[in-house]
Amino acid sequence: MTTETNSGSCCGSGSCGSDTTVDVQGVGVTAVYKVSGMTCGHCEGAVSREISTLDGVTAVTAVAKSGEVTVTSATPLDEKAVRAAVDEAGYELVGRT
């Protein structure tokens, strides 16, 4: 069993890690989104996990330092679905880059 502990401010120093990637398999259409509010590896992981649950998503790479999330999917994603996933993770989708 895995236990996560939240110590409060989600690593405001940005020291948790970076470049979290969730690879689900395959290749396809790639889109880059700008997400505000990510500050650390925990943030990257939360956004990556939520987006990776969308139908057709094959890979997600979130980078807190740049605020960019690169998503590869079998077909183009509906931006409303991506926005909902980012919202569910607790962050804000600014738009596509």
N, C-alpha and C positions, 0 to 999 in steps of 0.2 A: 504494500500500500504506500502511496506517495502522499506526503503531507506538505501543503503550502502554508507558509506563514507570512502574513502581511504586517509589516512593522510600521505602517502608517503612511508615509509620504511617497511611497513607490520610488524609492531611491532618487530623491531630488538631485543628488550629486551626479547622476548619470553613470554610476560605477557598476551597474549590474551586468553589463555586457552590451554587445551590439551585433547588428547584422543577423538577426534571428531569421532563419529560413525554415519553412514547412514545405517539404517536397512530397506531393501526393502522387506523382507519376506523370510522365509524358511531356508533350510540348503542345503549342497552339498559339493563341493570340496573347500578346503581352501588352499590358496597360500599366502606366505609372500614375499613382494617386498621391496627392499631398494630404497628409493627416496632421492635425495640430494636437499638441498635448503629450506626445510621446517623449519621455525623457530618459529611458533606460531599457535594459534587456527585458525586464518584466513587461513593460509597455509594448515592446515589439512583439513579444510572445502572445500577449492578449489579443492584439490586432490580427496577427497572423493566424491564430487559432480560429477566430470568428470568421475571417474571410475564407479560410480553407474549407469551411463547412458549406459554402455556396456551391450549388450544382455546377459541375463543369470545371471547377478550379483544380489545376494540376500542381501549382507551386505558388508560394507567397514568400517574399522577402521584405521585411520591414526594417528600416534604418532610422532609429530615433534621432541621430545627429542631424540628418538632412530632412527628416519628417516625410520621407518618401517610402511608399509601399509599392513594390513591383508585383503584379499579379499575372500569372500565366493561366489561361483557361482554354478549354476546347473550342469555345465560341465566345464572341464578345459578351461581357457581363452587363446587366442592367445596372446603371449607376445608382438607382434607388436601392437595389439589393445590397450593393457595396456600402452605401451610406448607412443602411440599417445595421449591417454587420459591424461597421466601425462604431456606430452609436452604442450598440450592444456591448462592445468592449470598453466603452466609457470615454471615447475620443471623438474628435470632429473631423469629418471628411471635408476638406477645403475644396477639392476638385481634382481634375486630371491635369497632369503636367505635359 
